[in-house]
């Protein structure tokens, strides 16, 4: 039995209405601040720190001009957040949509997430969790019964590569994904395709082999690398490590799509 604390609060940095790429139907996507991973290709670097930040609106503005900064993140109570989500219930009902909790990674604020999920469940709103799965199973298994669909990020199967490019081991991530499979939880796997890093023949083979052992995988989304978030690194005064990387071609994405389709699971390019 999960006890709800009505005054539970957390930090979000965006609420996106009418989202169509974060699960089925028309959705509201809520972006939580904070992430235990530090992926070098992250296009939302402002989501990584758990606390509220102030960053430059424009890097060429004077650093001494207070008006040139914007706040990233705001504190909100779960009850207030559900009120905002409920404004679009009509659209959820008509499209079989709902709410998706994303980030950052919502598991980094698991108590706040749990409160929000229970409120959604009480209001019969479909819930999706977009996560890298980096949380102890003892805590994750408290949350999963409140989630209708898990959008699970799979970046590498090779552990040394995962640790090198994300900052953490993937042992817990892969174990949690296997545990979700054993529960027959509805899961869509999302794979960012980073040319030369995780699209090698060996890595793709390892991914396909790992996924082949899982149950109840409803979809595989192949997400091509892009540089849309590059400007944010400059605004945050952070180094951008992906300057010499290029977006994969459509032909390459189609080639990878065909490889994953051998699993007899629906595969699409993009999320």
PAROGU-569711 format. One line per 3 residues: their letters; for each residue x, y, z of N, C-alpha, C, O. Coordinates in steps of 0.2 Angstrom, whole numbers. Example, Ala and Ser with C-alpha at 12.3 -4.5 7.8 and 13.67 -1.06 7.14 Angstrom:
! residues 2
AS> 66/-28/39/62/-22/39/66/-16/39/71/-17/42; 64/-11/35/68/-5/36/64/0/39/67/6/40
! end
This chain:
! residues 271
XXX> 4/-6/0/0/0/0/4/6/0/9/7/4; 3/11/-5/7/17/-5/4/22/-2/-2/24/-4; 7/26/3/4/31/6/6/38/2/12/39/1
XXX> 1/42/1/2/48/-3/3/54/2/-1/55/6; 9/57/1/9/64/5/7/69/0/10/71/-5; 2/72/2/-1/77/-2/3/83/-3/2/87/-8
XXX> 8/84/1/12/90/1/19/88/-3/24/92/-3; 19/83/-6/25/81/-10/27/85/-15/22/87/-19; 33/88/-16/34/92/-21/41/90/-25/45/87/-22
XXX> 42/93/-31/48/92/-34/50/97/-39/46/103/-39; 55/96/-43/57/102/-48/56/99/-55/59/94/-57; 52/103/-59/51/102/-66/54/107/-70/54/113/-67
XXX> 56/106/-76/59/112/-80/55/113/-86/56/118/-90; 50/109/-88/46/110/-93/39/106/-93/40/100/-90; 34/108/-96/28/104/-97/26/106/-104/24/111/-106
XXX> 26/100/-108/24/101/-115/17/98/-116/16/92/-115; 13/102/-119/6/100/-120/6/97/-128/10/99/-132; 1/93/-129/0/90/-135/6/87/-138/7/87/-144
XXX> 10/83/-134/15/79/-137/13/73/-140/8/70/-138; 16/71/-146/14/65/-149/19/60/-150/18/55/-154; 25/61/-147/31/57/-148/33/53/-142/38/50/-142
XXX> 29/54/-137/32/52/-130/27/46/-127/25/46/-121; 24/42/-132/20/37/-130/13/37/-134/13/41/-139; 8/33/-133/3/33/-137/-2/39/-137/-3/42/-131
XXX> -5/41/-142/-10/47/-142/-7/53/-141/-1/55/-141; -12/58/-139/-10/65/-137/-8/65/-130/-12/62/-126; -2/68/-128/0/67/-121/2/74/-119/4/79/-122
XXX> 3/75/-112/6/80/-109/13/77/-106/13/72/-103; 19/80/-108/25/77/-106/28/82/-100/29/88/-102; 29/79/-95/32/83/-89/39/81/-88/41/76/-87
XXX> 43/86/-89/51/85/-88/53/87/-81/53/92/-79; 56/81/-78/59/82/-71/66/84/-72/69/82/-77; 68/88/-67/75/90/-67/79/85/-63/77/82/-58
XXX> 85/84/-66/90/79/-62/90/73/-66/86/70/-68; 97/70/-67/98/64/-70/104/61/-68/109/65/-67; 105/55/-66/111/51/-63/116/50/-69/122/49/-68
XXX> 114/50/-75/118/49/-81/121/56/-84/117/61/-83; 126/56/-87/129/62/-90/131/60/-97/137/60/-99; 126/59/-101/128/56/-108/131/62/-112/129/68/-112
XXX> 136/60/-115/140/66/-119/136/69/-124/137/74/-126; 131/65/-127/127/68/-133/120/71/-130/116/73/-134; 119/72/-124/113/74/-121/111/81/-124/115/85/-124
XXX> 105/81/-127/102/87/-130/98/92/-125/96/97/-127; 98/89/-118/95/93/-113/100/94/-107/98/92/-102; 106/97/-108/110/97/-102/108/101/-97/110/100/-91
XXX> 103/105/-98/100/109/-92/96/105/-88/94/107/-82; 95/99/-90/91/94/-86/95/90/-81/92/87/-76; 101/90/-81/106/85/-78/106/87/-70/106/82/-66
XXX> 107/93/-69/107/95/-61/101/95/-58/96/96/-61; 100/93/-52/94/92/-48/91/99/-46/85/99/-45; 95/104/-45/93/110/-42/91/115/-48/93/114/-54
XXX> 87/120/-46/85/126/-51/92/129/-53/96/131/-49; 92/131/-59/98/135/-62/96/141/-65/90/142/-67; 100/145/-66/99/151/-70/105/152/-76/111/152/-74
XXX> 102/152/-82/107/151/-88/106/157/-92/101/160/-93; 111/158/-96/111/164/-101/105/162/-107/105/157/-109; 101/168/-108/97/167/-114/101/167/-120/99/164/-125
XXX> 106/171/-120/110/172/-126/117/172/-124/119/177/-121; 121/168/-127/128/168/-124/132/174/-126/137/176/-123; 130/178/-131/134/184/-133/132/190/-128/135/196/-129
XXX> 126/189/-124/124/195/-120/130/196/-114/134/191/-113; 129/202/-112/134/203/-106/133/199/-100/127/198/-98; 138/196/-97/137/192/-91/135/196/-85/132/194/-80
XXX> 135/203/-86/133/207/-80/126/210/-81/124/214/-77; 123/208/-86/116/210/-87/111/205/-84/110/199/-87; 108/206/-79/104/202/-75/98/199/-80/95/194/-79
XXX> 96/204/-84/90/202/-88/92/197/-94/87/194/-97; 98/195/-94/100/190/-100/100/183/-97/102/178/-101; 97/182/-91/97/175/-88/90/173/-88/85/177/-87
XXX> 89/166/-88/82/163/-87/83/158/-82/88/154/-82; 78/157/-79/77/151/-74/75/145/-77/71/144/-81; 79/140/-75/78/133/-78/76/129/-72/80/127/-67
XXX> 69/127/-72/67/123/-66/62/127/-61/64/133/-60; 57/124/-59/53/127/-54/50/122/-49/49/116/-51; 49/123/-43/47/119/-38/39/119/-39/36/124/-39
XXX> 36/113/-38/29/112/-39/27/106/-35/30/101/-34; 21/107/-32/18/101/-28/14/97/-33/12/98/-38; 14/90/-31/11/85/-35/4/87/-36/1/85/-42
XXX> 0/89/-31/-7/91/-32/-8/97/-37/-13/97/-41; -3/101/-37/-4/107/-42/-2/104/-49/-5/106/-54; 3/100/-49/4/97/-56/-1/93/-59/-3/93/-65
XXX> -5/89/-55/-10/85/-57/-16/89/-60/-19/88/-65; -17/95/-57/-22/100/-59/-20/102/-66/-25/103/-70; -14/104/-67/-12/106/-74/-13/100/-79/-15/101/-84
XXX> -11/94/-77/-12/88/-82/-19/87/-83/-21/85/-89; -23/88/-78/-31/86/-79/-34/91/-84/-39/90/-87; -31/97/-86/-34/102/-90/-35/99/-97/-39/101/-101
XXX> -31/93/-99/-31/91/-106/-34/83/-106/-33/80/-110; -38/82/-101/-41/75/-100/-45/73/-106/-45/68/-109; -49/78/-109/-53/77/-115/-49/74/-121/-51/70/-124
XXX> -43/77/-122/-38/75/-127/-36/68/-126/-35/64/-131; -34/67/-120/-31/60/-118/-37/55/-120/-35/50/-123; -43/56/-118/-48/52/-119/-50/50/-126/-51/45/-128
XXX> -50/56/-130/-51/55/-137/-46/52/-141/-47/49/-147; -40/52/-139/-34/49/-143/-31/43/-139/-25/41/-142; -33/41/-134/-30/35/-130/-23/38/-128/-18/34/-128
XXX> -23/44/-126/-16/47/-123/-16/47/-116/-19/43/-112; -12/52/-113/-11/52/-106/-5/57/-105/-4/62/-108; -2/55/-99/4/59/-97/10/55/-97/10/49/-95
XXX> 16/58/-99/22/55/-99/27/59/-95/28/65/-95; 30/56/-90/35/59/-86/42/57/-88/44/52/-89; 45/63/-90/52/62/-93/57/67/-90/56/68/-84
XXX> 63/68/-93/67/72/-89/73/75/-94/72/77/-100; 79/75/-91/82/72/-85/79/65/-85/78/61/-90; 79/63/-79/76/56/-77/71/56/-71/74/58/-66
XXX> 65/55/-72/60/56/-67/62/51/-61/60/53/-55; 66/46/-62/68/42/-56/72/45/-51/73/43/-45; 75/51/-53/80/54/-49/76/58/-44/79/60/-38
XXX> 69/59/-45/65/61/-39/59/56/-38/53/58/-39; 61/50/-36/56/45/-36/51/46/-31/45/43/-33; 51/49/-26/46/50/-21/41/55/-24/35/54/-24
XXX> 43/60/-27/39/65/-31/35/61/-36/29/62/-38; 39/57/-40/36/54/-46/31/49/-43/25/48/-46; 32/46/-38/27/41/-35/20/44/-33/15/42/-35
XXX> 21/50/-30/15/54/-29/11/56/-35/5/56/-35; 15/58/-40/12/61/-46/8/55/-50/3/55/-52; 11/49/-50/9/43/-53/2/41/-49/-3/39/-53
XXX> 2/41/-43/-4/39/-39/-9/43/-41/-15/41/-41; -8/50/-41/-13/55/-42/-16/54/-49/-22/54/-51; -12/52/-54/-14/50/-61/-18/44/-61/-24/44/-64
XXX> -16/39/-57/-20/33/-57/-27/34/-54/-32/31/-56; -27/38/-48/-34/40/-45/-38/44/-50/-44/43/-49; -35/47/-55/-39/51/-60/-40/47/-67/-42/50/-71
XXX> -38/41/-67/-39/37/-72/-35/40/-79/-38/39/-84; -29/42/-78/-25/45/-83/-20/40/-85/-16/38/-80; -19/38/-91/-14/34/-93/-7/37/-92/-6/43/-93
XXX> -2/33/-89/4/35/-87/10/32/-91/10/26/-92; 15/36/-94/21/33/-96/27/36/-93/27/42/-91; 32/32/-92/38/34/-89/44/33/-93/45/28/-96
XXX> 47/39/-95/53/39/-99/59/39/-95/60/44/-92; 63/34/-95/68/33/-90/74/29/-93/74/25/-98; 80/30/-90/86/26/-91/86/20/-86/91/16/-87
XXX> 82/20/-82/81/14/-77/87/13/-72/88/8/-69; 90/19/-70/96/19/-65/93/20/-58/94/26/-56; 90/15/-55/88/16/-48/87/9/-45/86/4/-49
XXX> 88/8/-39/88/2/-36/81/-2/-37/76/2/-37; 82/-8/-38/75/-12/-40/70/-11/-34/64/-11/-35; 73/-11/-28/68/-11/-22/64/-4/-22/58/-4/-20
XXX> 67/1/-25/63/7/-26/59/7/-32/53/10/-32; 62/5/-37/59/5/-44/52/1/-44/47/2/-47; 52/-5/-40/47/-9/-40/41/-6/-36/35/-9/-37
XXX> 42/-1/-32/36/2/-29/33/7/-34/27/8/-33; 36/9/-39/34/14/-44/30/10/-50/25/13/-52; 33/5/-52/31/1/-58/23/0/-58/20/0/-63
XXX> 20/-3/-53/13/-4/-53/9/2/-55/3/1/-57; 11/8/-54/8/14/-55/9/16/-62/6/21/-65; 13/13/-66/15/15/-73/11/10/-78/12/4/-77
XXX> 8/13/-83/5/9/-88/10/7/-94/10/2/-97; 15/11/-95/20/10/-101/27/13/-99/27/18/-96; 32/9/-100/39/11/-99/42/12/-105/43/8/-109
XXX> 45/19/-106/49/20/-112/56/20/-109/59/24/-106; 60/14/-111/66/13/-108/72/14/-113/72/11/-118; 76/18/-110/82/20/-114/88/14/-114/89/12/-109
XXX> 90/12/-120/95/7/-120/101/10/-124/100/12/-130; 106/12/-121/112/16/-125/117/11/-127/120/12/-133; 119/7/-123/125/2/-124/123/-4/-120/120/-4/-115
XXX> 125/-10/-123/125/-16/-119/132/-17/-116/133/-20/-111; 137/-15/-120/144/-15/-118/145/-11/-111/144/-5/-112; 147/-14/-106/148/-10/-100/153/-5/-100/152/1/-98
XXX> 159/-6/-102/165/-1/-102/163/5/-106/164/11/-104; 160/4/-112/158/9/-116/152/14/-113/152/20/-113; 147/10/-109/142/14/-106/145/18/-101/143/24/-100
XXX> 149/16/-97/152/20/-91/156/25/-94/156/31/-91; 160/24/-100/164/29/-103/160/35/-105/162/41/-104; 154/34/-108/151/39/-112/145/42/-108/142/47/-110
XXX> 143/38/-103/137/41/-99/139/42/-91/135/45/-88; 145/40/-89/147/41/-82/145/36/-77/147/36/-72; 141/31/-79/139/26/-75/139/19/-78/139/18/-84
XXX> 139/14/-74/139/7/-77/132/6/-79/127/9/-76; 131/1/-83/124/-1/-86/122/-7/-83/116/-10/-85; 125/-10/-78/123/-16/-75/116/-16/-72/112/-20/-73
XXX> 115/-11/-68/109/-10/-65/103/-9/-70/98/-11/-69; 105/-5/-75/100/-3/-80/98/-9/-84/92/-10/-85; 102/-14/-86/101/-20/-89/97/-25/-84/92/-28/-87
XXX> 99/-25/-78/95/-29/-73/88/-27/-72/84/-31/-72; 87/-21/-72/80/-18/-71/76/-19/-77/70/-21/-77; 79/-19/-83/75/-20/-89/73/-27/-89/68/-29/-91
XXX> 78/-32/-87/76/-39/-87/71/-40/-82/66/-45/-83; 71/-37/-76/66/-38/-71/59/-35/-74/54/-39/-72; 59/-30/-77/52/-27/-80/50/-33/-85/44/-34/-86
XXX> 54/-36/-89/52/-41/-94/49/-47/-90/44/-50/-92; 52/-49/-84/50/-54/-81/43/-53/-78/39/-58/-77; 41/-46/-77/35/-44/-74/29/-44/-80/24/-43/-79
XXX> 32/-45/-86/28/-43/-92/25/-36/-92/19/-35/-95; 29/-32/-90/27/-25/-90/28/-22/-97/32/-24/-101; 23/-18/-100/23/-15/-106/29/-10/-107/30/-6/-103
XXX> 34/-12/-112/40/-8/-112/41/-6/-120/40/-10/-124; 42/0/-121/45/2/-128/52/4/-127/54/8/-122; 57/1/-130/64/2/-130/66/8/-135/64/8/-140
XXX> 70/13/-132/72/18/-136/80/18/-136/83/18/-131; 82/18/-142/89/18/-143/92/24/-147/91/25/-153; 96/28/-143/99/34/-147/105/31/-151/109/27/-149
XXX> 105/33/-158/110/30/-162/115/36/-163/114/41/-166; 121/34/-160/127/39/-160/132/35/-164/136/31/-162; 133/38/-171/138/35/-175/145/34/-172/147/39/-169
XXX> 147/29/-174/154/26/-172/154/24/-164/159/21/-162; 149/26/-160/149/24/-153/145/18/-152/148/13/-149; 139/18/-153/135/13/-152/131/10/-158/127/6/-157
XXX> 133/12/-164/130/9/-170/135/4/-174/134/2/-179; 140/2/-170/145/-3/-173/142/-10/-173/137/-11/-170; 144/-14/-178/141/-21/-179/141/-25/-172/136/-28/-171
XXX> 147/-24/-168/147/-28/-162/142/-26/-157/138/-30/-154; 141/-19/-156/136/-16/-152/129/-18/-154/125/-20/-150; 128/-17/-160/121/-18/-163/119/-26/-162/113/-27/-160
XXX> 124/-30/-163/123/-37/-162/121/-39/-154/117/-42/-153; 125/-35/-150/124/-36/-143/117/-34/-141/113/-37/-137; 115/-28/-143/108/-26/-142/103/-30/-144/98/-32/-140
XXX> 103/-33/-150/98/-37/-153/98/-44/-149/93/-46/-148; 104/-46/-147/104/-52/-143/101/-51/-137/97/-56/-134; 102/-46/-133/99/-44/-127/92/-44/-127/88/-46/-123
XXX> 89/-40/-132/82/-38/-133/78/-45/-134/73/-46/-132; 82/-49/-138/78/-56/-140/76/-60/-134/72/-64/-135; 79/-59/-128/78/-62/-122/72/-59/-118/71/-62/-113
XXX> 70/-54/-120/65/-50/-116/58/-51/-119/57/-53/-124; 53/-51/-114/46/-51/-115/42/-45/-116/45/-40/-113; 37/-44/-119/32/-39/-119/35/-32/-121/33/-27/-119
XXX> 40/-33/-126/43/-26/-129/38/-24/-135/38/-28/-140; 35/-19/-134/30/-17/-139/32/-13/-145/29/-13/-150; 38/-10/-144/41/-6/-150/48/-5/-148/51/-5/-143
XXX> 52/-3/-154/59/-1/-153/59/5/-157/58/6/-163; 61/11/-154/62/17/-157/70/19/-158/73/19/-153; 72/20/-164/79/22/-165/79/29/-166/76/32/-171
XXX> 83/32/-162/83/40/-161/90/42/-164/95/42/-161; 90/45/-170/96/47/-173/99/53/-169/95/58/-167; 105/53/-168/109/58/-165/108/65/-169/108/65/-175
XXX> 108/70/-165/108/77/-168/111/82/-164/113/81/-158; 112/88/-166/116/93/-162/111/99/-160/114/105/-159; 105/98/-160/100/103/-158/102/107/-152/100/113/-151
XXX> 104/103/-147/106/106/-140/112/109/-140/114/111/-134; 116/109/-145/123/112/-144/123/119/-141/128/120/-137; 119/123/-143/119/130/-140/118/130/-133/121/135/-129
XXX> 115/125/-130/114/125/-123/120/124/-119/121/127/-113; 125/121/-122/131/120/-118/135/126/-117/138/127/-112; 135/130/-123/138/137/-122/134/141/-117/138/145/-113
XXX> 128/141/-117/124/145/-112/125/142/-105/125/146/-100; 127/136/-104/128/133/-97/136/133/-96/138/131/-90; 140/136/-100/147/136/-100/150/129/-99/154/128/-94
XXX> 147/125/-103/150/118/-102/153/116/-109/151/118/-114; 158/111/-109/161/109/-115/156/105/-119/153/101/-116; 156/106/-126/152/102/-130/157/96/-133/161/98/-137
XXX> 156/90/-132/160/85/-134/159/81/-140/162/77/-143; 153/83/-143/151/80/-149/152/84/-156/149/83/-161; 156/89/-155/157/93/-161/159/89/-168/157/91/-173
XXX> 163/84/-167/166/80/-173/162/74/-174/164/70/-178; 156/74/-172/151/69/-173/146/71/-178/144/77/-178; 143/67/-182/138/69/-187/132/65/-187/132/59/-184
XXX> 126/68/-189/120/64/-189/120/58/-193/123/59/-199; 117/52/-191/117/47/-196/113/48/-202/108/51/-201; 115/45/-208/111/46/-214/104/42/-213/104/38/-209
XXX> 100/44/-217/93/40/-218/95/33/-220/91/29/-217; 99/32/-225/101/26/-227/103/21/-221/102/15/-220; 108/24/-217/111/21/-211/105/19/-206/105/13/-204
XXX> 101/24/-205/95/22/-200/91/17/-203/88/12/-199; 89/17/-209/85/12/-212/89/5/-212/85/0/-211; 95/5/-213/99/-1/-212/99/-4/-205/98/-10/-204
XXX> 99/0/-200/99/-2/-193/92/-4/-192/90/-9/-188; 87/-1/-195/80/-3/-194/79/-10/-196/75/-14/-192; 81/-12/-202/80/-18/-204/84/-24/-200/81/-29/-199
XXX> 89/-22/-197/93/-27/-192/88/-28/-186/88/-34/-184; 85/-23/-183/81/-24/-177/75/-27/-179/72/-30/-175; 72/-26/-185/66/-29/-187/66/-37/-187/61/-40/-187
XXX> 72/-40/-187/73/-47/-187/70/-50/-180/69/-56/-179; 69/-45/-175/67/-47/-169/59/-48/-169/56/-50/-164; 56/-46/-175/49/-47/-175/45/-42/-170/40/-44/-168
XXX> 48/-37/-169/45/-31/-165/45/-25/-169/49/-23/-173; 39/-21/-169/39/-15/-173/45/-10/-171/46/-9/-166; 48/-8/-177/53/-3/-176/52/3/-180/49/3/-186
XXX> 53/9/-177/52/15/-181/58/20/-179/62/19/-174; 59/24/-184/65/29/-184/62/35/-181/57/38/-183; 65/38/-175/62/43/-172/58/41/-166/55/35/-166
X> 56/46/-162/52/44/-156/45/46/-156/41/45/-152
! end
